[in-house]
Amino acid sequence: MKTIKDESFEIQRHEDTPRVCFKGALRLSGAADYTPILDMLMEMLAGPQRPIILDLRDLEFLNSSGITMFSRFVIAARDRQEANLEFIASEKNPWHARSLKNLQRLMPELVVKLL
């Protein structure tokens, strides 16, 4: 398992499955600070094509730089026509539905599950 963490967040990529779990609050200051996270996500696009699942249920806060990072990842996935991307979100966090709906505009085949 690959982990990126700080005092306010933790991101875990499960090596045996194409799943990344986000927890806490992502308040990094800009695109450069999000580069390690984006790189981890991009690595998944380079591997065998199977559904990539981003689990945001425990992500309480994401700033605009984080939304930009997800947008860049979604655009990269869209450009790989065989990519299959799914976000799992929580109905408890109103920003999840709103932000993820905008990502679906970038990639209409993006699957969003609100639980």
N, C-alpha and C positions, 0 to 999 in steps of 0.2 A: 504494500500500500504506500502510495506517495502522499505526503502531507505538507501543506503550506499553512502555517499558523502564525498568529500574532496574539497580543493580549485580548483583542476584541473579536477575533474570528478564527475559524478553522475550516480548511478545505481538504477533503480526502478523496483521492482517486483510487478506486479499487482496481488493482492490476488485472485480476481475473475476470472482471466484468467491465463493460463500458459505462461505468457509473461514477459520477462525481457528486459528493454531498457537501453542501455549503451550510455553515453554522455561524451564528453571531451577527456582527455588524461590520460591513465592508465600507470603511470611510477613508480609503487611501486617497492620497492627494492628487493624483493625475495618472495619465496613461502610462508613464514610465513605471510607476509603482504597481500597476496592474499587469505588467509584462510577464512576470513569472506565472501568474494564473492563466493568462491568455496562452502562453507557451504550452502549459500543461494541457489545456483544452485542444490546442492545435495538434499536439502529438496524437490525439485520439483520431483525428481526421486522416492521419497518415497511415494508420493501421488498417487491419481488415475491416471492411465495411459491415457494420452491424449497428443496430440502434444505439445511439449515444444518449444517455439519460443524465440530465442535470437536476439534482434534487435540491430544491430551494426551500423546502418546507420549514427548515430551521434557520433560514436567513431572515433576520428581523429588519435589517436596513441595508440599502444599497444606494450609494450616491450616484450622481450623474456620470462620473468617470467610470463607475462599475457598469452602468447601463450601456455606455459606449463600448466597453470591453465586450459585453455580451453581444452587442450589435455587430461588432467586427467578427466575432466567432460565427454568428448566424450567417453573415454574408459569405464567409469562407466556406461554411457547410453548404450553403445554397449553390455556390459555384462548383462544388463537387456533386454532380447530379445524382450520384448514387448514395449520398449521405442521408441518413435518417436520424432526426434529432427530436428529442422529447424533453420538455421541462415539466417537472412535478412541482407544484406550488401549493400554498396554503390559502384557504379562504379567510383565515384569521388576519392575514396581512393584506390590506386593501391595495397596496402598491403592486403586489404580485400580478393580479389580473390586469391592471391598467398597463403596466410596463410590458408584460408578456404579450399582450394584444398588439402592442406596437411592433414587437419582434416578429409576430406573425405576418405583419404587412411586408416585412423584408423577405420572409420565406413562408409563403402560404401553406406549404405542406408540413410546417412545424407543428408538432403535437404539444398542446398544453393541457395538463390535467390539474384541476383545482380540487384538492382534497380537504 
